[in-house]
Amino acid sequence: MSSQYLPKIESFAFLTFYIVVLLKSIKNVSLVCNSEIPGYTYFDQGWNFLGRKRDNNDYEWETWSLFVRETIQWYFFYVISSEIHRISRIKQFSWFSFLFGSVFFYFQIGSVGTCIFLVKALLFFWTIRYKKKYLIWISVGFWMLLMNINAVEDMFYYTFEVDEQKVYMLYVALGWQTLKCVSFAMDKIEDGEKSLFYGLKDYLGYIFYPPTIFMGPICVFGRHREMLLKESAGKISSGTFSRTKFLIFNLLRCLTVFLITQFALHYLYINNFQFYHKQIFEKLTTFGLYGYGYLMGQFFHHKYVIFYGFGIALGEFDNISMPNRPKCIARINRYTDMWKHFDHGLYEFLFKYIYAQLCPKKAPLIRKFLSSLVTFAFIYLWHGLYKSIFIWSLLNYCCVVVENLMYSFMESKKYKEKMEKFMSGNNLLRFNALIATNVMIPAILSNFIFFAGTDVGYEFFRKTYLSGVWFYVKLLAICYSLYTTNEWIRRSEQKKILKSSE
């Protein structure tokens, strides 16, 4: 695909329009936040010097923030002890990772949770000996269904008397553990018994690896094993100062985003909005409505920039080639790219162990779509058996299929030759962008179901498609400017990559 796009003056005009609309929409959301909405109750006192309450209605954000504050000394001690281990050249990183991770896990979750975590890991390892991939996936299905049984969760509360935060963090850790178990098992089955670093200690060191045991992201075993191989061969230089400097920089970046987000939550009550959406939507303008959607997306992005960024920074300090950090979702106009660039680790896992296993490169189109369907079914099961997750997963799948068909058609030689008889190259780009924008809109709306639940998501769909032609034309103009701006940026990035590779 050519890196050239529309004339620069036109691209800048769309960028300017997009920024103006964005600022206007955020202003409208801010005004609604300061209005009297009955029922605004989910707040804490906030920062004293601001004199405002803070929206604390996102359970994931509040729990993870508290968890990091309570465990920061553990991570500090981990960095020091892992570097001492590296400098000493003991070359037993797997044992070190397992021992530190298991002690850390025990002190945060308790004996019951630690036993469950360890037993699950050992049962998966025992399953590998049969060298049957279907047994691995049967085990995955069993554990994911078990975690979705309410009676099991209640058992932690009422039988073992584990507090809510610990149960939540245990479930998060078990979710990441499932992916790690699959990654190790599939790699070991494919590489064979004689390959290095597929023993029990390497498995446990990977499963209990402290930086990603609770907050992710998923780092496939191949990345972890690459570090073990380099360490064994003596190819990892210490470089303590440069790695420490890089670690501090990355952690400060996470802290900066955290403080900006906390500050914003004193003025933009987007998490409270989902409970009072009927009152809120009446007060928002057309611009403000989708400004609220934009802010939901940015808050979600910030969460994972911070918490994934924390694990990525520590992993890179350990010389592991970690997945890329989440890309800003406001910069992504193709929904297939959303999966590739927002959660790179999860995308790598899904593609390597599910999609590619079911679908060879030259597979027929129907097989590709069926493989994608299985992949999204796994996404649904892994995230939890909730109505909102099911609808979000189904809409994601439909949008990805339609988008792939659309771009395959638009990029075909026959289509280009036929369309260029009626319009110039730039006009064809504009026409394609207009068509693609109509596919992008429901893809964006599907995420609002994931962010805020079915009720809020349904309201966005209803407002978008049942508010008349003029309403949709205004929305289309806004989204068209977003699409063309992001396509311009995407092609510019591709051009830079091509230049750097020459």
MOQUI-V356382 format. One record per backbone hydrogen bond with DSSP energy under -1.0 kcal/mol. CO is the residue of the C=O (numbers start at 1). NH is the residue of the N-H. If there is no record, write none. Layout:
BEGIN
co = [CO:CO]
nh = [NH:NH]
END
This chain:
BEGIN
co = [7:8:9:10:11:12:13:14:15:16:17:18:19:20:21:22:23:24:25:26:27:28:29:30:32:35:37:39:41:42:44:47:54:58:59:60:61:62:63:64:65:66:67:68:71:71:72:73:74:75:76:77:78:79:80:81:82:83:84:85:86:92:93:94:95:96:97:98:99:100:101:102:103:104:105:106:110:111:112:113:114:115:116:117:118:119:120:121:122:123:124:127:128:132:133:134:135:136:137:138:139:140:141:142:143:146:149:150:151:152:153:154:155:155:156:163:164:165:166:167:168:169:170:171:172:173:174:175:176:177:178:179:180:181:182:183:184:185:186:187:188:199:200:201:202:203:204:206:209:220:220:221:222:223:224:225:226:227:228:229:230:231:239:240:241:242:243:244:245:246:247:248:249:250:251:252:253:254:255:256:257:258:259:260:261:263:264:264:265:268:269:272:273:276:277:280:280:285:286:287:288:289:290:291:292:293:294:295:296:297:298:299:300:301:302:303:304:306:307:308:309:310:311:312:313:314:315:316:320:328:329:334:335:336:337:338:341:343:344:345:346:347:348:349:350:350:351:354:355:360:364:365:366:367:368:369:370:371:372:373:374:375:376:377:378:379:380:384:386:387:388:389:390:391:392:393:394:395:396:397:398:399:400:401:402:403:404:405:406:407:409:412:413:414:415:416:419:419:424:425:426:427:428:429:430:431:432:433:434:436:437:439:440:441:442:446:447:448:449:453:454:455:456:457:458:459:460:461:462:468:469:470:471:472:473:474:475:476:477:478:479:480:481:482:483:484:485:486:487:488:489:490:491:492:493:494:495:496:497]
nh = [11:12:13:14:15:16:17:18:19:20:21:22:23:24:25:26:27:28:29:30:31:32:33:34:35:37:40:41:43:56:54:50:44:62:63:64:65:66:67:68:69:70:71:72:74:75:76:77:78:79:80:81:82:83:84:85:86:87:88:90:89:96:97:98:99:100:101:102:103:104:105:106:107:108:109:110:114:115:116:117:118:119:120:121:122:123:124:125:126:127:128:130:131:136:137:138:139:140:141:142:143:144:145:146:147:149:153:154:155:156:157:158:159:160:162:167:168:169:170:171:172:173:174:175:176:177:178:179:180:181:182:183:184:185:186:187:188:189:190:191:192:203:204:205:206:207:208:209:212:223:224:225:226:227:228:229:230:231:232:233:235:234:243:244:245:246:247:248:249:250:251:252:253:254:255:256:257:258:259:260:261:262:263:264:265:266:267:268:55:270:273:275:276:280:281:283:284:289:290:291:292:293:294:295:296:297:298:299:300:301:302:303:304:305:306:307:308:310:311:312:313:314:315:316:317:318:320:319:322:331:332:338:339:340:341:342:327:347:348:349:350:351:352:353:354:355:356:358:359:363:368:369:370:371:372:373:374:375:376:377:378:379:380:381:382:383:384:386:390:391:392:393:394:395:396:397:398:399:400:401:402:403:404:405:406:407:408:409:410:411:412:416:417:418:419:420:422:423:428:429:430:431:432:433:434:435:436:437:438:440:441:443:444:445:446:450:451:452:453:457:458:459:460:461:462:463:464:465:466:472:473:474:475:476:477:478:479:480:481:482:483:484:485:486:487:488:489:490:491:492:493:494:495:496:497:498:499:500:501]
END
